[in-house]
Amino acid sequence: MHGLHGRRADAGIARTAPTLVEDRELWEAKEQCLRRETPLRVPCERGVEHVAQKRDLVGAEGSDLDHRPRVFHGGSLGAVSSLDDLAALEPFAIWDGVVARSIDGERVGLAIVELDPETVVPEHHHDNEQLGMVLRGTVRFRVGDETRTLEPGGTWRIPPNVPHEVHVGPEGAVVIDVFSPVREDWRTLERLDARTPVWP
């Protein structure tokens, strides 16, 4: 394969096939990339260190090694494309005045959450670790014993099972939440009719 300066990326490097099955699959994928004649294939040149990276890199180049999409939308178990738009995700109600759109991987879920003005998300806790950030509006967030008003760019980290609550400002808010593991309990929540997202 040719690099940025026209030299073969594998020139002068002796390669031997590994013995472990997982390592051999990775080696074969890298070899396949190196045999391509396309002048510039940067993902192949930078190499991979793990089978998950192999799947991501090869998938990004137009093929999927095991032919199974890895992304799930809106808590649905149906496989979909790995690339999509926020407006294509199915909205669902978490509480009154709180609507989310989520995309779930195997171990982590991401949600864009729209909160109506003056909404209160009551104190609750869950087994999932939660990270988040305000995208629009303001929220008064309490995590455990700490309370703070957060504006766009304000972040939070909530360890598993720590009580927390949110009071939304008068203009409403949009936040991004990340959960690990995926919020399985959200899969049974009421789905709403399609509508245009408040953000971006």
C-alpha positions as CSV (number, residue, x, y, z in Angstrom):
1,M,0.0,0.0,0.0
2,H,1.2,3.5,-0.8
3,G,1.6,6.1,2.0
4,L,1.5,9.8,1.8
5,H,4.8,10.0,0.1
6,G,4.3,7.2,-2.4
7,R,6.3,4.6,-0.5
8,R,4.8,1.3,0.5
9,A,3.8,1.3,4.1
10,D,5.1,-2.2,4.6
11,A,8.4,-1.8,2.8
12,G,11.3,-3.4,4.6
13,I,9.1,-4.9,7.4
14,A,9.0,-8.6,7.8
15,R,5.6,-9.9,8.8
16,T,4.8,-13.3,10.3
17,A,1.4,-14.8,10.8
18,P,0.4,-15.0,14.5
19,T,-0.8,-18.2,16.1
20,L,-3.8,-17.1,18.2
21,V,-7.1,-17.2,16.2
22,E,-8.1,-13.6,17.3
23,D,-4.6,-12.3,16.4
24,R,-4.6,-14.2,13.1
25,E,-7.9,-12.6,12.1
26,L,-6.4,-9.2,12.9
27,W,-3.2,-10.0,11.0
28,E,-5.3,-11.2,8.0
29,A,-7.3,-8.0,8.0
30,K,-4.2,-5.9,8.1
31,E,-2.6,-7.9,5.3
32,Q,-5.7,-7.5,3.2
33,C,-5.5,-3.7,3.7
34,L,-1.8,-3.7,2.9
35,R,-2.3,-5.5,-0.4
36,R,-4.8,-2.9,-1.7
37,E,-3.5,-0.7,-4.5
38,T,-5.4,2.4,-3.6
39,P,-2.8,5.2,-3.2
40,L,-4.0,6.5,0.2
41,R,-5.7,4.3,2.8
42,V,-4.8,6.1,6.1
43,P,-6.8,3.8,8.4
44,C,-4.9,0.7,7.1
45,E,-1.6,2.6,7.5
46,R,-2.1,3.5,11.1
47,G,-2.7,-0.2,12.0
48,V,-4.9,-1.6,14.8
49,E,-4.2,-3.0,18.2
50,H,-7.5,-4.8,19.0
51,V,-10.1,-6.8,17.2
52,A,-12.7,-4.1,17.9
53,Q,-10.5,-1.6,16.2
54,K,-10.2,-4.0,13.2
55,R,-13.9,-4.2,12.9
56,D,-14.3,-0.4,13.2
57,L,-11.6,0.4,10.6
58,V,-12.6,-2.2,8.1
59,G,-16.3,-1.3,8.6
60,A,-15.4,2.4,7.9
61,E,-13.7,1.3,4.7
62,G,-17.0,-0.1,3.4
63,S,-17.3,-3.7,4.7
64,D,-18.2,-5.2,8.0
65,L,-16.2,-8.3,9.1
66,D,-19.0,-10.1,10.7
67,H,-21.9,-8.6,8.7
68,R,-23.8,-7.4,11.8
69,P,-24.5,-3.7,12.5
70,R,-23.5,-2.8,16.1
71,V,-25.8,0.1,16.8
72,F,-29.4,0.0,18.2
73,H,-31.8,3.0,18.2
74,G,-34.3,4.1,20.8
75,G,-33.9,1.0,22.9
76,S,-35.0,-1.1,20.0
77,L,-33.2,-4.4,19.5
78,G,-33.5,-4.1,15.7
79,A,-30.2,-3.6,13.9
80,V,-29.8,-0.3,12.0
81,S,-27.1,1.6,10.2
82,S,-24.1,2.7,12.3
83,L,-24.6,6.2,10.9
84,D,-27.8,8.2,11.3
85,D,-29.2,11.6,12.2
86,L,-30.8,12.7,15.5
87,A,-34.1,13.5,13.7
88,A,-34.3,9.8,12.6
89,L,-34.2,8.5,16.2
90,E,-37.5,7.7,17.7
91,P,-38.5,10.0,20.6
92,F,-39.8,8.6,23.9
93,A,-41.1,10.0,27.1
94,I,-39.0,9.4,30.3
95,W,-41.2,11.6,32.6
96,D,-43.8,14.4,32.0
97,G,-41.9,17.1,30.2
98,V,-38.9,15.0,29.5
99,V,-38.3,13.4,26.0
100,A,-35.3,11.5,24.9
101,R,-33.8,10.1,21.7
102,S,-31.2,7.4,22.3
103,I,-28.7,5.3,20.5
104,D,-27.4,2.2,22.2
105,G,-24.3,0.2,21.7
106,E,-23.5,-3.1,23.3
107,R,-22.1,-1.5,26.5
108,V,-23.0,2.1,26.4
109,G,-26.0,4.3,25.6
110,L,-26.2,7.9,24.5
111,A,-29.3,10.1,24.8
112,I,-30.2,13.6,23.7
113,V,-32.8,14.7,26.3
114,E,-35.2,17.6,25.8
115,L,-36.6,19.1,29.0
116,D,-39.6,21.4,29.1
117,P,-39.3,24.7,31.0
118,E,-39.6,24.5,34.8
119,T,-39.7,20.7,34.6
120,V,-38.5,18.7,37.7
121,V,-36.9,15.4,37.2
122,P,-37.6,13.8,40.6
123,E,-34.9,12.2,42.8
124,H,-34.0,8.8,41.5
125,H,-31.0,6.5,41.1
126,H,-30.1,3.6,38.9
127,D,-27.4,0.9,38.5
128,N,-26.0,2.7,35.4
129,E,-23.1,5.1,35.6
130,Q,-24.1,8.4,34.0
131,L,-22.2,11.2,32.4
132,G,-23.7,14.3,30.8
133,M,-23.5,17.8,29.5
134,V,-25.9,20.7,29.0
135,L,-26.2,21.6,25.3
136,R,-28.9,24.4,25.7
137,G,-30.6,26.1,28.5
138,T,-29.9,25.8,32.3
139,V,-30.5,23.1,34.9
140,R,-30.1,23.0,38.6
141,F,-28.5,19.6,39.2
142,R,-28.2,17.8,42.5
143,V,-25.9,14.7,42.6
144,G,-25.7,13.2,46.1
145,D,-25.1,16.2,48.4
146,E,-23.8,18.6,45.8
147,T,-26.0,21.0,44.0
148,R,-25.1,23.4,41.1
149,T,-26.7,25.4,38.4
150,L,-25.3,24.3,35.0
151,E,-25.3,26.2,31.7
152,P,-24.3,25.0,28.2
153,G,-21.0,23.1,28.6
154,G,-21.7,22.2,32.2
155,T,-21.1,18.5,32.9
156,W,-21.9,15.9,35.5
157,R,-20.7,12.4,36.5
158,I,-23.0,10.3,38.5
159,P,-21.7,7.0,39.9
160,P,-24.1,4.0,40.0
161,N,-26.9,4.2,42.6
162,V,-26.2,7.8,43.7
163,P,-29.5,9.8,44.1
164,H,-29.8,12.8,41.8
165,E,-32.5,15.2,40.6
166,V,-32.8,18.1,38.1
167,H,-34.8,21.4,38.1
168,V,-35.0,22.9,34.6
169,G,-34.7,26.6,34.1
170,P,-37.5,28.9,32.6
171,E,-36.2,28.5,29.0
172,G,-36.1,24.7,29.1
173,A,-33.0,22.6,28.3
174,V,-31.4,20.1,26.1
175,V,-28.8,17.8,27.6
176,I,-26.7,14.8,26.4
177,D,-26.5,11.8,28.7
178,V,-24.3,8.8,28.4
179,F,-25.1,5.6,30.4
180,S,-23.1,2.4,31.0
181,P,-24.4,-0.1,30.8
182,V,-27.3,0.7,28.4
183,R,-30.6,1.8,30.1
184,E,-32.5,-1.5,29.5
185,D,-35.4,0.0,31.5
186,W,-35.9,2.6,28.8
187,R,-36.8,0.0,26.2
188,T,-40.3,-0.3,27.5
189,L,-41.1,3.4,27.7
190,E,-43.8,5.0,25.6
191,R,-42.7,5.9,22.1
192,L,-43.9,9.2,20.7
193,D,-44.9,10.4,17.2
194,A,-42.0,11.6,15.1
195,R,-41.1,15.3,15.6
196,T,-38.3,17.7,14.9
197,P,-35.6,17.7,17.6
198,V,-35.3,20.9,19.6
199,W,-31.5,20.7,19.2
200,P,-29.3,21.4,17.2
